Amino acid sequence: MIEVSDLEKTYNSGAVATQVLKGVSFSIQAGEYVAIMGTSGTGKSTLMNIIGCLDKLTSGRYSLNGTEVGELDDNALSHLRNHEIGFVFQQFHLLSRASALKNVMLPLIYSDEYPDDAKERATRMLESVGLSDRVNYRPSELSGGQQQRVAIARALVTNPSIILADEPTGNLDRRSGIEVLAIFRQLNREGRTIIMVTHDEAVAEHANRIIQLKEGRVASDIIVPEPRDPEKELEALKEEAL
């Protein structure tokens, strides 16, 4: 599904050139659950932006579902981004004056062709993340965990091949974070490809594979033999509360 080869990214500011990614190579198969991990400044956010077609590579090769992304213009990148990738961000990025339903419908509103069943699709996605009773609530009326669930529903509404999550638990308390990770685990069981960017090792260990970045390069790429189980962690939290 994803193949990155000798990928480099350099930002230029006047006469100053800063190389952030330095020959990154890896592949991700359909249906994988991968965490891209690294501390601040390692290049993981830059890599996420390139994978998500939000930024362009400087050199190297990036193929997504057989399409050579580095050769695309801005319009083609936008089309690929809107059809293949669902984004979940740390900051939620919900419209404050819109209901949960309207927020989830946004990708369909801005798609090439607005579907007749947009409202029904958005409603189903909210139901799938446990928010069937919050359809008409605005973000300010929802908890942080519920807002992130709305963001996940929004990411799913176009039926993308990849869910790309950037620090998805970063603004959540422990329970809400685990609940979000439980949703990702279920989506992966259903066949979704999940790529999660995080600096938190405990969060990364919920994935089946961890790609570690260091100073713009792949420092390690390992299979997690026994990923953490969010359902068991939620049960443990319930027992602690008793």
C-alpha positions in Angstrom: 0.0 0.0 0.0 2.7 2.5 1.0 6.3 2.4 -0.2 8.8 5.0 0.8 12.4 4.8 -0.6 15.3 7.1 0.2 12.9 9.9 1.1 14.4 13.2 1.9 12.9 16.5 2.9 14.7 19.8 3.1 13.2 23.2 4.1 14.8 26.3 2.8 14.7 29.7 4.6 16.6 32.2 2.7 20.2 30.9 2.4 19.6 28.4 5.2 18.7 24.8 4.3 17.5 22.4 7.0 17.4 18.7 6.1 14.7 17.0 8.2 14.4 13.6 6.6 17.6 11.9 5.5 16.9 8.9 3.3 13.9 7.2 5.0 12.8 3.9 3.5 10.1 1.5 4.5 6.9 -0.2 3.2 3.5 -0.7 4.8 1.1 -3.3 3.7 -2.7 -3.0 3.6 -4.3 -3.9 6.9 -1.2 -3.1 9.0 -1.3 -1.1 12.3 1.9 0.9 12.5 3.2 3.4 14.9 5.8 5.9 13.8 7.6 7.0 16.9 10.2 9.6 17.8 10.9 12.5 20.1 10.4 16.1 19.1 12.6 17.1 16.1 13.1 13.6 14.7 11.1 14.3 11.6 8.0 12.2 12.4 5.5 15.1 11.8 7.2 15.9 8.5 7.0 12.3 7.5 3.3 12.2 8.4 2.7 15.3 6.4 4.3 13.7 3.3 2.5 10.4 3.8 -0.7 12.4 4.1 0.0 14.4 0.9 0.0 17.6 3.0 3.6 18.3 2.0 5.9 17.4 -0.9 9.1 15.4 -0.7 12.4 16.9 -1.8 13.8 13.7 -3.2 13.3 10.0 -3.1 10.2 8.0 -3.9 6.7 7.7 -2.3 4.1 5.3 -3.8 0.6 5.1 -2.4 -1.6 2.3 -3.7 0.5 2.3 -6.9 0.4 6.0 -7.5 3.8 7.8 -7.5 3.0 10.7 -5.2 6.1 12.7 -5.9 5.0 13.2 -9.5 1.6 14.7 -8.6 0.6 18.4 -8.8 -1.4 20.1 -6.1 -4.8 19.2 -7.6 -3.9 15.6 -7.9 -2.5 15.5 -4.4 -5.7 17.0 -3.0 -7.8 14.4 -4.8 -5.6 11.6 -3.5 -5.7 13.0 0.0 -9.5 13.4 0.0 -10.1 9.9 -1.3 -7.4 7.7 0.2 -6.6 9.2 3.7 -8.6 9.9 6.8 -6.9 12.2 9.2 -7.2 12.3 13.0 -5.3 15.1 14.7 -4.3 15.8 18.3 -6.2 19.1 18.3 -9.4 17.6 16.9 -9.9 20.5 14.4 -13.7 20.6 14.7 -15.9 23.5 13.7 -17.1 25.0 17.0 -20.4 26.2 15.7 -21.3 23.0 13.8 -22.9 19.9 15.3 -21.1 16.6 15.5 -23.1 15.5 12.4 -22.1 18.6 10.4 -18.5 18.1 11.4 -18.5 14.5 10.2 -20.2 15.5 6.9 -17.5 18.1 6.0 -15.2 15.8 3.9 -18.3 14.9 1.9 -19.3 18.5 1.4 -15.9 19.3 0.0 -15.6 16.1 -2.1 -15.7 16.2 -5.9 -19.3 15.0 -5.8 -21.6 15.5 -2.9 -23.4 12.1 -2.2 -27.1 12.0 -1.8 -26.7 9.9 1.4 -24.2 12.2 3.1 -26.3 12.7 6.2 -27.0 8.9 6.5 -23.3 8.1 6.1 -22.2 10.6 8.8 -24.9 9.3 11.2 -23.6 5.8 10.7 -20.1 6.8 11.4 -21.1 8.5 14.6 -23.0 5.4 15.6 -19.9 3.3 14.9 -17.8 5.3 17.4 -20.5 5.2 20.1 -22.0 8.7 19.6 -25.5 8.0 18.3 -26.9 10.1 21.2 -24.6 13.1 20.5 -25.4 13.7 16.8 -26.7 17.2 17.3 -24.2 18.3 20.0 -21.6 21.0 19.3 -17.9 20.4 20.3 -18.2 22.6 23.4 -20.9 20.3 24.6 -18.7 17.2 24.3 -15.8 15.9 26.3 -12.3 15.7 24.8 -12.7 12.0 24.2 -16.1 12.5 22.5 -14.6 15.2 20.3 -11.8 12.9 19.2 -14.5 10.2 18.4 -16.2 12.8 16.2 -12.9 13.4 14.5 -12.5 9.6 13.9 -16.0 9.4 12.5 -15.1 12.3 10.2 -11.9 10.5 9.1 -14.0 7.4 8.3 -16.9 9.0 6.4 -15.2 8.9 3.0 -14.2 5.3 3.5 -10.4 5.9 3.1 -7.9 3.2 2.7 -5.7 4.6 5.4 -6.3 6.3 8.8 -3.5 8.6 9.6 -3.5 9.7 13.3 -1.1 12.4 14.7 -0.8 12.1 18.5 -4.4 11.1 18.7 -4.4 10.7 22.5 -2.2 13.7 23.2 -5.0 16.0 24.5 -6.9 13.2 26.3 -7.0 11.9 29.9 -5.9 8.3 30.4 -9.3 6.6 30.1 -10.4 8.7 27.0 -7.0 7.9 25.4 -7.4 4.2 25.9 -11.0 4.3 24.6 -9.7 6.0 21.4 -7.0 3.3 21.0 -9.7 0.7 21.5 -11.5 2.2 18.5 -8.4 2.1 16.4 -7.8 -1.6 17.4 -11.4 -2.4 16.3 -11.0 -0.6 13.0 -7.8 -2.5 12.3 -9.5 -5.8 13.1 -12.1 -4.8 10.4 -9.2 -4.4 7.9 -8.4 -0.7 8.1 -4.8 0.4 7.7 -3.8 2.5 10.7 -0.7 4.7 10.8 -0.3 6.5 14.1 2.4 9.1 14.9 3.3 9.4 18.5 6.2 10.2 20.9 4.6 8.1 23.7 6.0 4.5 23.9 3.0 3.2 25.8 0.7 4.4 23.0 3.0 3.0 20.3 2.9 -0.4 21.9 -0.8 -0.7 20.9 0.3 -1.1 17.3 1.6 -4.3 15.7 4.7 -2.6 14.4 6.8 0.4 15.5 9.0 2.4 13.2 11.4 4.5 15.3 12.9 7.7 13.8 16.0 9.4 15.1 17.6 12.5 13.6 15.6 12.1 10.4 16.4 8.4 9.8 14.8 5.1 10.5 16.6 3.9 13.7 14.6 0.7 14.0 11.6 -1.1 12.5 10.2 -3.9 14.8 7.2 -6.1 15.0 5.4 -5.9 18.4 5.0 -9.6 19.5 2.2 -8.8 22.0 0.6 -5.4 21.4 -1.1 -3.8 24.4 -4.8 -4.6 24.6 -6.9 -1.5 25.2 -9.9 -3.5 26.3 -7.9 -5.1 29.1 -6.6 -1.7 30.1 -10.1 -0.4 30.3 -11.1 -3.3 32.5 -8.1 -2.6 34.7 -9.2 1.0 35.1 -12.7 -0.1 36.1 -11.2 -2.3 38.8 -9.0 0.5 40.1 -12.1 2.7 40.4 -13.9 0.1 42.6 
